Amino acid sequence: MTQKAVLVLEDGTRFEGRAYGAEGRTLGEAVFATGMTGYQETLTDPSYAGQIVVMTAPHIGNTGVNDEDPESSRIWVAGFVVRDASRVVSNFRAQGTLDDQLADDGIVGIRGVDTRAITRRLRDVGSMRAGVFSGGDAALDPEEQLRLVRDQDGMAGRNLSGEVSTKVRYDLPAEGERIGRVAVLDLGVKTSTLRYLAQRGFDVTVLPQSATAEELRAIAPDALFYSNGPGDPAASDAQVELLQGALREGLPFFGICFGNQLLGRALGFGTYKLPFGHRGINQPVWDKTTGTVEITSQNHGFAVDAPVDGVLDSPAGFGRVEVSHFSLNDNVVEGLRALDIPAFSVQYHPEAAAGPHDSNHLFDRFRELVIARASNQESK
């Protein structure tokens, strides 16, 4: 039988189970994800860095793991919490077990706990600092475990993009008809995002999150893209300043998730921390541009602070702005569209691995924006 394990929340709530993956201790922010599929994509999403992810779907691991589905080169979650870990793997694409992958990557997890009760607690109280203790660490005094949990930093004020971003520039060639070069600021970018950009005819140049305005100009991009990523957008002043410079120069911009929050800041709006965030692949969003509801993939704990209705004046001087999308669950801002400059963003993940794909058309919208700007410049 595997070793005992315990999940400890900062309010003192404890859930006892069994070790899953690596044994030891891990600390992070406890959050819940509501997707019933795509656990491998969730684990390898850099946006989950620093977080202990509680899966609300009860049965995890039945399809194993493979080398095709990861969204990055490693597992990024700080810890993993499941109710029923599959004892067998049953999928023709499987190349290994999730338990072994977690252990190989040093991810401390826990299984055999009531994830419904944990989720209800997080919904009532909000995301909390937490820790998973297994093996020898499960035998630590409960007061010591709680002290370790409470002594860690919270997510507010943390800049995590430097931990997940590429350290060096790299390039991907366009597929099909080339329309230009897009510079991607890697704040925790996912593999499928880069693939979709290349499929739209972009030569893709991926830059570290520390890229400067001079480095951006040196590659002479036709457009700029800000990726998803972890952490508090209020702690990313350098990336906001870089974006404001690019917007003043008229560079077309598309941002997703963390990139949406940074566009909001660049336009002069504030951001704030949500109680428990939006995480999963079943989040309903109203697209005001098309008048349709889209089911979206989301993973964010912060949001842009702006009125949902009406046309707004950018406090930073970029003209008119409107909220283009909002959540049908809680009216949180889910997208921004600048009306006087070529820039827009969404809070969710339109690449949506492992689905849904309702919002994949936004990559086409970005392509059309870049083509339209190039055509306008040629006609002048």
Secondary structure, 3 states (H helix, E strand, C coil): CCCEEEEEECCCCEEEEEEEEECCEEEEEEEEECCCCCHHHHHCCHHHECEEEEECCCEECCCCECCCCCCCCCCCECEEECCEECCCCCCCCCCECHHHHHHHCCCEEEECCCHHHHHHHHHHHCCEEEEEEEHHHHHCCHHHHHHHHHHCCCCCCCCCHHHHCCCCCEEECCCCCCCEEEEEECCCCCHHHHHHHHHCCEEEEEECCCCCHHHHHHCCCCEEEECCCCCCHHHCHHHHHHHHHHHHCCCCEEEECHHHHHHHHHCCCEEEEEEEEEEEEEEEEEECCCCEEEEEEEEEEEEEECCCCCEEECCCCCCEEEEEEEECCCCCEEEEEECCCCEEEECCCCCCCCCCCCCCHHHHHHHHHHHHHHHHHHHC
